[in-house]
């Protein structure tokens, strides 16, 4: 039997995958080709356990070949991990997605430190620079 933590993580992964899928279907996304290919590979891996089709180097367009390679690059991931990586990759590639869904954006120590300092700064008296200057005299 799966633990409650694993089940919650899986539910979050399913929710994130559904949100990312809907986001990626929006018109006029501003995501670079490299990121689009990563997202395509992760999306295909997340939705299917079937392996990527074999690529024939002499047939197909460069884009078709790039899509096959993108799928192959994520073949070793489980579907659950691919779903989680899809949302994190999308958050890194599209700042609008990260702003709309901050729970999927990667956490950065600098962001947390800035938040902490901002909260601490609110606790200081407004005339702190004047008080510090007076103490130095």
Secondary structure, 3 states (H helix, E strand, C coil): CCCHHHHHHHHHHHHHHHHHHHHHCCCCCCCCHHHHHHHHHHHHHHHCCCCCCCCCCCCCCHHHHHHHHHHHHCCCCCHHHHHHHHHHHHHHHCHHHHHHCHHHCCCCHHHHHHHHHHHHHHHCCCCHHHHHHHHHC
